[in-house]
Amino acid sequence: MFDTEKGGFIAKVIGPKQRWRQYRARVGQLPPNYRAAVDAIERYLMHFVPTDGDSDASRFEDLAELFERAAADGTPISEIVGGDPVKFAEAFVQNYSDGGYVPARSRKQLTDAITRAEDEKPR
């Protein structure tokens, strides 16, 4: 059922399993507040953006790279996502797909999660 070698569900949603694991390992190395922001954006994208295995893998890898660079440079999360995290996520995904339907509740959840991540103090 979840056979990634034969184009199963997991491969369609997140791309090749190994790439997904590498991406999650990279995110796991981020400072907690950056990791929380990436997790919120990831959750938003996973639920409300059309999926395409290769495109999704690239999208998430690029998201990790963006936040890795920002963390290394000390760039505040608010400078990465701007004043509206929903607009950031929707603009970000436009590079990879045609976007998708996103309910207002999900937009608020993303905005709230980014606000909490910004308020966390780096350790």
N, C-alpha and C positions, 0 to 999 in steps of 0.2 A: 504493500500500500504506500509506503513512504520511500520507495526505492529511488534514490537520487540518480543512479546510473541510467535509469530508463525514463527520466523526465517525470518523476513522481511529484506529489504535492509539495514536499519540502523544497525540491529543486526549483519548482515554479515560483514559490513564494520568496525564498531567500537565496536562490542560486546554489551553486555547488557547496556542499556541506563543509568542506575544508576551508573555503574562503570565508564562510560565515564564522567558523570557529576562530580563524585568524583575526577577523574584524572584531569579534567580541573580546578576544585577548587584548587587542590594542585599546579598546574602550576601557577595559578593566585596568589599564595602566594609567589612565587619566586621573588628575586630581578629582576628589569627590564631587565638587561643584560642577566641573566640566562634564564628568561622567553622568551626573544627574541630568544635565541639559541634553546631552546626546541621547540618553535613554528616553527622555520625553519626546524629542524630535523623532527618534526611531519608532516609538509607539504610535505617534501620530501618522507617520508615513506608512507603517505596516497596516494600519486599519483603514486608511482612507485614500490610498493611492493605488491605481491599477498596478498589478504585479507583472514582472518580466524578469525571470531568474538572473540573466547576465546583467541587465540594466540595474536591477536591485542590488546585486553584489557590488557593482561599480559605485552606485549611489552611496551605499553605506560605507564603503572603503573611503570614498572622497569625504564623507561626513567626518569619519574618524580622523583623516588627515587634516582637515580644516581645524578641528578642535585640538589636535596634537600640536599643530603650529601655534595656535592661539595660546595654549597653555605654556608652551616653551617661551613665547614672547611676553607672556603676562598680560595678554589682551583680555580685557573684561568681557564676560559673556554678552553683556548688553551691546558691546561694539560689534560682536559677531552677528547677533540676530537682530540688532536694531531695536526700535521701539515696539515693534509688533512681531512676535515670534511666529504667528500664523502666516503673515506675509512672507517672512523669511523662508519658512518651510515650503510654502507653495511656490515661491520663486526658485528655491533650491531644486525642487523636484521637476520643475519645467525643463531642466537640462536633460532629464532622463525619460520623461513620459509626457503624456498629454494631461496629466493631473487627474483629479477625481472629485467626487462629491464629498464634501466635508461638512457634517452638521455643526451648528453653532456651539453645541455643548463640547464637542471635541476641540474646537478652537479655544474655548475658554480653559479647558483642561491643560492644553499645551501652554497657553499664556501663563497660567498659574504655576505650572511646574517650572518654567523658565524663571519666573520671579523668585520662586523658592531657591532655585540653584544660584541665582545671582546673590541672594542674601546670605548664602553659606560662606563661611570664612575658609580660605584655602588652608590646608594643614601642612 
